[in-house]
Amino acid sequence: MTYAINRYLQRFLIGFICLTISATAALAQDTYVWEEYGIGFSVASDMVIDDSDLESFTAATSGGEISINITPWSDDSVDEDNLGEAALEMAAELYLFDDSEVDGDYIEIDSFNGFYLIVAPSELDAPDFMIIALMLDTESDTNFVVEIGFEDGNDDEAIDVLNSFFSY
């Protein structure tokens, strides 16, 4: 009987250790910085940077579940009073989508005030969903358009990426 209990305990411990290791790997995060503009964000550890220069920062996970594109943006006519309308106009310029499939809200993240929309692009080569965010940097004149593409089922991770933005 002692042998059976020890064997059961061994199996339980091996299973628990394997589950812990796989959960830790799944939660692994890396911090990426766009040094040209002094901003950063956290994403899954399998993100690969495609481009990082003065014009844009582009990266995607190895499986394509999450992609991110950040570009500097400036428009003196946009302020916090009309940021939501500007975000909708920007999203319409970037992607075709059904207006009934739009959700969004005002956000404050670190030194950024912004407005984001979640849209379902109707383009065939686009991700299932896109977060389009206009971010006003309260500490500089440089503002950003953040596009986070994600496949169905990855919405929590995409929102986490947006909420992880910081300036340094």
C-alpha positions in Angstrom: 0.0 0.0 0.0 2.9 2.4 0.8 4.3 1.7 -2.7 0.9 2.6 -4.3 0.7 5.9 -2.3 4.3 6.8 -3.2 3.6 6.0 -6.9 0.5 8.2 -6.8 2.5 11.0 -5.1 5.2 10.7 -7.7 2.8 11.0 -10.6 1.0 13.9 -9.0 4.3 15.8 -8.4 5.6 15.1 -12.0 2.3 16.3 -13.4 2.3 19.4 -11.2 5.9 20.3 -12.2 5.1 19.9 -15.9 2.0 22.0 -15.5 3.9 24.7 -13.7 6.7 24.8 -16.3 4.3 25.0 -19.2 2.2 27.7 -17.4 5.4 29.7 -16.7 6.5 29.5 -20.4 3.0 30.5 -21.5 3.1 33.6 -19.3 6.7 34.6 -20.2 6.8 38.3 -21.2 9.5 40.4 -22.8 9.8 44.1 -22.7 10.4 45.8 -26.0 11.5 49.4 -26.4 11.4 51.8 -29.4 14.6 53.6 -28.5 14.0 56.3 -31.2 11.0 57.6 -29.2 11.7 56.4 -25.7 8.6 54.2 -25.4 8.2 50.5 -24.5 5.6 47.8 -24.0 5.5 44.1 -22.9 4.5 41.2 -25.1 4.7 37.5 -25.2 8.3 36.2 -25.4 7.9 34.9 -28.9 7.5 38.4 -30.5 9.9 39.1 -33.3 10.8 42.7 -34.3 10.4 43.2 -38.1 11.2 46.9 -38.2 12.4 49.6 -35.8 13.4 52.9 -37.1 12.3 56.6 -37.0 9.2 55.8 -39.1 7.7 52.7 -37.5 8.1 49.9 -35.0 6.6 46.6 -36.3 6.7 43.2 -34.6 4.6 40.0 -34.6 4.5 36.8 -32.6 6.0 33.8 -34.3 2.6 32.2 -34.9 1.0 35.5 -36.0 -1.6 35.6 -33.2 -0.5 39.2 -32.2 1.1 41.8 -34.3 1.9 45.4 -33.5 2.7 48.5 -35.5 3.5 51.9 -33.9 4.0 55.0 -36.0 4.6 58.6 -34.8 1.7 60.9 -35.6 1.1 64.6 -35.3 -2.1 66.6 -35.9 -2.5 69.9 -34.1 -6.2 69.8 -34.6 -6.6 66.7 -32.4 -6.8 67.1 -28.6 -8.5 65.2 -25.8 -11.8 66.7 -26.7 -12.0 65.2 -30.2 -9.7 62.2 -29.7 -12.5 59.6 -30.1 -13.6 61.0 -33.4 -10.0 61.2 -34.6 -9.5 57.6 -33.6 -12.5 56.5 -35.6 -11.4 58.5 -38.6 -7.9 57.0 -38.4 -9.3 53.5 -38.1 -11.4 54.1 -41.2 -8.4 55.3 -43.1 -6.4 52.2 -42.1 -9.0 49.4 -42.4 -12.4 48.7 -43.9 -14.8 47.6 -41.2 -18.4 47.4 -40.3 -19.2 50.4 -38.0 -21.6 48.2 -36.0 -18.6 46.1 -35.0 -16.7 48.9 -33.2 -16.0 49.2 -29.5 -13.7 51.6 -27.8 -12.8 53.8 -24.8 -10.6 56.5 -23.5 -7.4 55.3 -21.8 -4.7 56.8 -19.6 -1.4 54.8 -19.6 1.8 56.1 -18.0 2.3 59.5 -19.7 -0.1 58.7 -22.6 -3.7 59.8 -22.9 -5.5 58.1 -25.7 -8.5 56.6 -27.2 -8.7 53.1 -28.6 -11.1 51.2 -30.9 -11.5 47.5 -31.4 -12.6 46.8 -35.0 -13.2 43.7 -37.1 -11.5 44.5 -40.4 -13.3 43.2 -43.5 -10.1 42.9 -45.5 -9.1 39.3 -46.2 -5.5 39.6 -45.4 -6.1 41.5 -42.1 -6.1 39.9 -38.6 -9.5 38.9 -37.2 -9.5 42.0 -35.0 -7.5 45.3 -34.7 -7.0 47.6 -31.8 -6.4 51.1 -33.2 -5.2 53.6 -30.6 -4.3 57.2 -30.8 -1.9 58.0 -28.0 -1.2 61.6 -27.0 2.1 61.9 -25.1 1.6 64.4 -22.3 5.3 64.9 -21.9 6.3 65.5 -25.5 5.0 66.7 -28.9 5.3 63.2 -30.4 2.1 61.2 -30.5 1.6 57.7 -31.7 -0.8 55.5 -33.7 -0.8 52.0 -32.2 -2.2 49.1 -34.3 -2.4 45.8 -32.5 -3.8 43.0 -34.7 -5.0 39.8 -33.1 -6.6 36.6 -34.0 -9.9 35.5 -32.3 -9.2 34.3 -28.8 -6.2 36.5 -28.2 -8.2 39.6 -27.1 -6.9 39.6 -23.5 -3.3 39.5 -24.6 -3.9 42.3 -27.1 -5.4 44.5 -24.5 -2.5 43.6 -22.1 0.0 44.8 -24.8 -1.9 48.1 -25.1 -2.0 48.6 -21.3 1.7 47.8 -20.9 2.9 51.0 -22.8 5.3 53.2 -20.9 7.7 56.0 -21.6 11.2 56.3 -20.3 
